[in-house]
Amino acid sequence: MSHQTNAIVLFNEQTIRRTWHNEEWWFSVVDIVGALTNSSDAGAYWRKLKQRLKAEDSEVVTFCHALKLPSSDGKKYATDCANTESLLRIIQSIPSPKAEPFKRWLAKVGYERIQEIENPELAQARMKALYEQKGYPKDWIDKRLRGIAIRQNLTDEWQARGISSAKDYAILTAEISKATFGMTPAEYKQHKNLPANSKASLRDNMTDLELIFTMLGERVTTEISASEKPDTFEDSKKVAQRGGRVAGTARTETEKELGRSIISKDNHLTLTHTHADDEQGAQP
């Protein structure tokens, strides 16, 4: 399981971003501050706290690293991050009744990561449990997790071709999406009435069939790229278009057979509500 697939954890239902750096997890300090203080402006709170810690000649601020984390607009920005040791010292500087529970949570998260290194299937099991808690049906979850693995194979292939920036990944992903569905991911989010600046994942709001054709486009792109080994970004872009066209053609043929469009306006809320209604209707 890729570290990227487990880059978000929850503390009391609040999102904590993290990234794998120097063989350990580094957590967003702003997210931690927000979870502990319930501040309406966690960024401002952290800036003031940093100033105070510097004035006190505390070394903890120097141990924070600016690492790139995804923001609400889908892009990655340099964000103050701290490892477990530094976070424990920062927490001591924040008056909060949540401090002790958070310390226990942090220790648990660290231990879970050690377990996941020894047994990667545990990471997948935890992701599955998280989706179940959000109300997703089990067959959908299986497809989503498989899609995550296929996506990781694709990004590994792109890295092998010398492509590494998030911007380039986004461009190539958009090419696959346009060829598969006739829309870029941003346009697709609008189609599903998902706010453009929200943290909502498009794939977490896809139907089973939308996930399947997404996987097909990305898997075919991976296979073509691995076979032809394009050595320029433009060549990889053409490969992405070809992979997407294979999925797009399959989607069109499927729509003819079904007599309806695969592309849906349904999002997570409508999908989970529909599933719940189906289950209730099946009750004796």
Secondary structure, 3 states (H helix, E strand, C coil): CCHHHHCEEEECCEEEEEEEECCEEEEEHHHHHHHHHCCCCHHHHHHHHHHHHHHCCCCHHHHCEEEEEECCCCCEEEEEEECHHHHHHHHCCCCCCCHHHHHHHHHHHHHHHHHHHHCCHHHHHHHHHHHHHCCCCHHHHHHHHHHHHHHHHHHHHHHHCCCCCHHHHHHHHHHHHHHHHCCCHHHHHHHCCCCCCCCCCCHHHCCHHHHHHHHHHHHHHHHHHHHHCCCCHHHHHHHHHHHHHHHHHHHHHHHHHHCCCCCCCCCHHHHHHHHHHHHHHCCC
